Amino acid sequence: MPFPALRCPVIPDRLRSLEDISGSIRAVQGLMPDQQNEYIQRAESYIREERARRDRLFEVDKREWLMALEELGDRAAKTDLRRVAINLKDRSEHGDGSHYWYKFSNTNHLMGWLLKKGRCVYCNADLVRDGYIRDGRATTDHLVPYCLCRELDRDYLNAVPACGICNSLKWNMDPRK
Ligand SMILES: [Zn+2]
């Protein structure tokens, strides 16, 4: 008898751990153990392929990023940052990567990333080279929180790269106080 279609816990954009998925599959009522195992195996092979796919895309993102940093050199004039940020977004839109850089809808945020060379401003983790962007653990933090000063959202000096952990620790703390 064929197994019913795989309706389990689908894999969302941010990759869940296999433990999560196995747990969800085991929680589905009325599955026979061999069905559970079949689903878990399918999820396993899906995750393996998805990881490999994301690794390939990530290599393109990383290459584009390193080229942008190189192009920028040590100059950090606002006009240079803007030009390089726009180029990076553009390459990402038309290239064969994961289109990560294109996702920055606000060019000023990408300028802030370039200015800080993609390092978490709080713990100094290298968000690009160390795979934070690949794993969905990279964020842009508003130094002065967005809820306190919306005008600064457009200021590249206020948009800083931050790893997910530091960003959630900082939360809405206002560094001016
Ligand atoms: Zn950090």
Boltz pocket constraint, residues with backbone or C-beta under 6 A from the ligand:
constraints:
  - pocket:
      binder: B
      contacts: [[A, 120], [A, 121], [A, 122], [A, 123], [A, 124], [A, 125], [A, 162], [A, 163], [A, 164], [A, 165], [A, 166], [A, 167]]
      max_distance: 6.0
